[in-house]
Amino acid sequence: MSDEVVEESATNLSALKENLQRKGKNAYYYAHSHGADGPEWDGKEEPRLLSVSETTKPPEDQIRKKVATPIDSYGWSDGKKTVKILVDFENAIDLPDEHISLITTEVSVDFRITKDGKDYGLTISPLNESIESASFRKKDSRVDIILKKKDAITWHELRKKS
């Protein structure tokens, strides 16, 4: 009699559940045994908002709000202790320092100018060698970016070749 009860209950189960019950962790359908942990489907095709959470924003100074017009025309020169990048920019001497941004790492330079609400940018990464620091000087019609070399070696290229 007990064999009949076991056979009856096994036939009432789906093939998936029967396989899981019989073979446990070795079942072909083991991955399906955990069930879905998401919300129940409401029968509608339209997407719905499942949850809302706050996100942390990066500091304002690390966010580039506008896409900058690339500065394509520049020159550079190598000195013993420094490398100069010469960026032509009309009336550069009249720009306030707040409109010029220079962010560097040991192997990259990100230079931005804002004039009349428009951003212009020059990014060089990776540099040929490491630098210690960087500064800029405004001239009549150009901005000179001065990179202080970490090691006093000759640079044959401004960018490192890959």
C-alpha positions as YAML, in Angstrom:
chain: A
units: angstrom
residues:
- id: 1
  name: MET
  ca: [0.00, 0.00, 0.00]
- id: 2
  name: SER
  ca: [2.77, 2.44, 0.78]
- id: 3
  name: ASP
  ca: [4.33, 1.73, -2.66]
- id: 4
  name: GLU
  ca: [1.09, 2.83, -4.31]
- id: 5
  name: VAL
  ca: [1.09, 6.14, -2.40]
- id: 6
  name: VAL
  ca: [4.69, 6.87, -3.46]
- id: 7
  name: GLU
  ca: [3.91, 6.05, -7.10]
- id: 8
  name: GLU
  ca: [0.77, 8.17, -7.03]
- id: 9
  name: SER
  ca: [2.56, 11.22, -5.57]
- id: 10
  name: ALA
  ca: [5.43, 10.84, -8.06]
- id: 11
  name: THR
  ca: [3.02, 10.85, -11.01]
- id: 12
  name: ASN
  ca: [1.35, 14.04, -9.79]
- id: 13
  name: LEU
  ca: [4.69, 15.92, -9.86]
- id: 14
  name: SER
  ca: [6.03, 17.57, -12.98]
- id: 15
  name: ALA
  ca: [9.04, 15.97, -14.63]
- id: 16
  name: LEU
  ca: [11.22, 18.79, -13.35]
- id: 17
  name: LYS
  ca: [10.13, 18.44, -9.73]
- id: 18
  name: GLU
  ca: [10.26, 14.66, -9.89]
- id: 19
  name: ASN
  ca: [13.84, 14.78, -11.24]
- id: 20
  name: LEU
  ca: [14.86, 17.22, -8.48]
- id: 21
  name: GLN
  ca: [13.22, 15.11, -5.77]
- id: 22
  name: ARG
  ca: [14.79, 11.88, -6.99]
- id: 23
  name: LYS
  ca: [18.37, 13.13, -7.71]
- id: 24
  name: GLY
  ca: [18.76, 16.16, -5.43]
- id: 25
  name: LYS
  ca: [21.93, 18.18, -6.19]
- id: 26
  name: ASN
  ca: [22.83, 15.81, -9.01]
- id: 27
  name: ALA
  ca: [19.58, 16.49, -10.86]
- id: 28
  name: TYR
  ca: [19.70, 17.70, -14.44]
- id: 29
  name: TYR
  ca: [17.35, 20.53, -13.45]
- id: 30
  name: TYR
  ca: [19.19, 21.53, -10.25]
- id: 31
  name: ALA
  ca: [19.67, 25.13, -11.43]
- id: 32
  name: HIS
  ca: [15.88, 25.48, -11.62]
- id: 33
  name: SER
  ca: [15.29, 24.32, -8.06]
- id: 34
  name: HIS
  ca: [15.88, 27.69, -6.46]
- id: 35
  name: GLY
  ca: [13.00, 29.46, -8.14]
- id: 36
  name: ALA
  ca: [12.85, 33.08, -9.20]
- id: 37
  name: ASP
  ca: [13.40, 35.65, -6.49]
- id: 38
  name: GLY
  ca: [12.04, 38.58, -8.52]
- id: 39
  name: PRO
  ca: [8.56, 40.06, -8.34]
- id: 40
  name: GLU
  ca: [5.63, 38.15, -9.78]
- id: 41
  name: TRP
  ca: [4.69, 39.00, -13.33]
- id: 42
  name: ASP
  ca: [1.57, 41.15, -13.48]
- id: 43
  name: GLY
  ca: [0.68, 40.03, -17.04]
- id: 44
  name: LYS
  ca: [1.44, 43.41, -18.63]
- id: 45
  name: GLU
  ca: [4.09, 43.85, -21.31]
- id: 46
  name: GLU
  ca: [5.09, 47.35, -20.25]
- id: 47
  name: PRO
  ca: [8.17, 47.68, -18.04]
- id: 48
  name: ARG
  ca: [7.62, 48.74, -14.45]
- id: 49
  name: LEU
  ca: [9.86, 50.33, -11.85]
- id: 50
  name: LEU
  ca: [10.98, 47.72, -9.34]
- id: 51
  name: SER
  ca: [12.87, 49.92, -6.90]
- id: 52
  name: VAL
  ca: [14.48, 53.31, -6.37]
- id: 53
  name: SER
  ca: [17.81, 53.84, -4.68]
- id: 54
  name: GLU
  ca: [20.14, 56.78, -4.19]
- id: 55
  name: THR
  ca: [23.40, 56.84, -6.09]
- id: 56
  name: THR
  ca: [26.59, 58.54, -5.10]
- id: 57
  name: LYS
  ca: [27.80, 61.18, -7.50]
- id: 58
  name: PRO
  ca: [31.48, 61.86, -8.22]
- id: 59
  name: PRO
  ca: [32.76, 65.25, -7.04]
- id: 60
  name: GLU
  ca: [31.77, 68.14, -9.32]
- id: 61
  name: ASP
  ca: [35.37, 68.85, -10.32]
- id: 62
  name: GLN
  ca: [35.66, 65.35, -11.83]
- id: 63
  name: ILE
  ca: [32.58, 65.70, -14.03]
- id: 64
  name: ARG
  ca: [33.01, 67.02, -17.56]
- id: 65
  name: LYS
  ca: [29.60, 68.54, -18.27]
- id: 66
  name: LYS
  ca: [30.23, 69.49, -21.89]
- id: 67
  name: VAL
  ca: [31.98, 67.74, -24.70]
- id: 68
  name: ALA
  ca: [35.03, 69.81, -25.54]
- id: 69
  name: THR
  ca: [36.07, 70.76, -29.05]
- id: 70
  name: PRO
  ca: [39.39, 68.98, -29.55]
- id: 71
  name: ILE
  ca: [42.54, 71.05, -29.82]
- id: 72
  name: ASP
  ca: [44.30, 69.44, -32.77]
- id: 73
  name: SER
  ca: [46.95, 72.04, -33.49]
- id: 74
  name: TYR
  ca: [49.80, 72.18, -31.00]
- id: 75
  name: GLY
  ca: [53.54, 71.84, -30.90]
- id: 76
  name: TRP
  ca: [55.98, 70.58, -28.30]
- id: 77
  name: SER
  ca: [59.63, 70.84, -27.40]
- id: 78
  name: ASP
  ca: [61.91, 68.76, -25.22]
- id: 79
  name: GLY
  ca: [64.27, 70.32, -22.69]
- id: 80
  name: LYS
  ca: [66.60, 68.78, -20.13]
- id: 81
  name: LYS
  ca: [64.19, 68.92, -17.19]
- id: 82
  name: THR
  ca: [60.92, 69.95, -18.83]
- id: 83
  name: VAL
  ca: [58.73, 69.34, -21.87]
- id: 84
  name: LYS
  ca: [56.71, 72.26, -23.24]
- id: 85
  name: ILE
  ca: [53.45, 71.86, -25.11]
- id: 86
  name: LEU
  ca: [52.61, 74.99, -27.12]
- id: 87
  name: VAL
  ca: [48.87, 75.45, -27.76]
- id: 88
  name: ASP
  ca: [47.85, 78.22, -30.15]
- id: 89
  name: PHE
  ca: [44.81, 80.07, -28.84]
- id: 90
  name: GLU
  ca: [43.74, 83.52, -29.95]
- id: 91
  name: ASN
  ca: [43.87, 86.19, -27.19]
- id: 92
  name: ALA
  ca: [45.01, 83.63, -24.61]
- id: 93
  name: ILE
  ca: [46.55, 86.39, -22.49]
- id: 94
  name: ASP
  ca: [43.04, 87.83, -21.87]
- id: 95
  name: LEU
  ca: [41.58, 84.57, -20.48]
- id: 96
  name: PRO
  ca: [41.03, 84.46, -16.73]
- id: 97
  name: ASP
  ca: [42.91, 81.63, -15.00]
- id: 98
  name: GLU
  ca: [39.56, 80.16, -13.87]
- id: 99
  name: HIS
  ca: [38.76, 79.42, -17.52]
- id: 100
  name: ILE
  ca: [41.85, 77.25, -17.91]
- id: 101
  name: SER
  ca: [42.00, 73.78, -16.39]
- id: 102
  name: LEU
  ca: [45.08, 71.53, -16.23]
- id: 103
  name: ILE
  ca: [44.68, 68.08, -14.70]
- id: 104
  name: THR
  ca: [47.61, 65.68, -14.77]
- id: 105
  name: THR
  ca: [48.62, 62.25, -13.61]
- id: 106
  name: GLU
  ca: [52.08, 60.78, -13.76]
- id: 107
  name: VAL
  ca: [51.52, 59.76, -17.39]
- id: 108
  name: SER
  ca: [48.69, 61.96, -18.74]
- id: 109
  name: VAL
  ca: [47.67, 65.57, -19.33]
- id: 110
  name: ASP
  ca: [44.11, 66.91, -19.63]
- id: 111
  name: PHE
  ca: [44.05, 70.59, -20.63]
- id: 112
  name: ARG
  ca: [40.78, 72.55, -21.03]
- id: 113
  name: ILE
  ca: [39.97, 76.13, -22.00]
- id: 114
  name: THR
  ca: [36.52, 77.70, -21.70]
- id: 115
  name: LYS
  ca: [35.85, 80.77, -23.83]
- id: 116
  name: ASP
  ca: [32.45, 82.31, -24.57]
- id: 117
  name: GLY
  ca: [30.67, 79.27, -23.13]
- id: 118
  name: LYS
  ca: [32.52, 76.82, -25.38]
- id: 119
  name: ASP
  ca: [35.02, 74.23, -24.14]
- id: 120
  name: TYR
  ca: [38.24, 73.33, -25.94]
- id: 121
  name: GLY
  ca: [40.30, 70.36, -24.83]
- id: 122
  name: LEU
  ca: [43.61, 68.58, -25.32]
- id: 123
  name: THR
  ca: [44.17, 65.18, -23.72]
- id: 124
  name: ILE
  ca: [47.48, 63.37, -24.07]
- id: 125
  name: SER
  ca: [47.64, 59.88, -22.61]
- id: 126
  name: PRO
  ca: [49.92, 58.09, -22.12]
- id: 127
  name: LEU
  ca: [52.86, 60.47, -22.14]
- id: 128
  name: ASN
  ca: [56.19, 59.15, -23.39]
- id: 129
  name: GLU
  ca: [57.63, 59.16, -19.86]
- id: 130
  name: SER
  ca: [56.53, 60.07, -16.32]
- id: 131
  name: ILE
  ca: [56.15, 63.65, -15.09]
- id: 132
  name: GLU
  ca: [56.29, 65.15, -11.59]
- id: 133
  name: SER
  ca: [54.13, 68.21, -12.11]
- id: 134
  name: ALA
  ca: [52.67, 70.58, -14.67]
- id: 135
  name: SER
  ca: [51.86, 74.26, -14.99]
- id: 136
  name: PHE
  ca: [50.80, 76.69, -17.71]
- id: 137
  name: ARG
  ca: [51.73, 80.19, -18.87]
- id: 138
  name: LYS
  ca: [49.54, 82.45, -20.97]
- id: 139
  name: LYS
  ca: [51.16, 84.31, -23.88]
- id: 140
  name: ASP
  ca: [49.59, 86.72, -26.36]
- id: 141
  name: SER
  ca: [48.18, 84.10, -28.71]
- id: 142
  name: ARG
  ca: [49.08, 80.77, -27.10]
- id: 143
  name: VAL
  ca: [49.21, 78.84, -23.84]
- id: 144
  name: ASP
  ca: [52.42, 77.02, -22.87]
- id: 145
  name: ILE
  ca: [51.97, 73.87, -20.80]
- id: 146
  name: ILE
  ca: [55.17, 73.07, -18.91]
- id: 147
  name: LEU
  ca: [55.63, 69.45, -17.81]
- id: 148
  name: LYS
  ca: [58.38, 68.78, -15.26]
- id: 149
  name: LYS
  ca: [60.05, 65.46, -16.09]
- id: 150
  name: LYS
  ca: [60.44, 62.83, -13.40]
- id: 151
  name: ASP
  ca: [63.72, 61.66, -14.95]
- id: 152
  name: ALA
  ca: [66.00, 63.88, -17.04]
- id: 153
  name: ILE
  ca: [65.93, 61.77, -20.19]
- id: 154
  name: THR
  ca: [65.33, 62.80, -23.79]
- id: 155
  name: TRP
  ca: [61.83, 62.46, -25.13]
- id: 156
  name: HIS
  ca: [61.74, 61.56, -28.83]
- id: 157
  name: GLU
  ca: [57.93, 61.44, -28.86]
- id: 158
  name: LEU
  ca: [55.30, 63.22, -26.76]
- id: 159
  name: ARG
  ca: [52.98, 60.21, -26.65]
- id: 160
  name: LYS
  ca: [54.13, 56.71, -25.79]
- id: 161
  name: LYS
  ca: [53.82, 54.38, -28.74]
- id: 162
  name: SER
  ca: [51.73, 51.30, -28.05]
...
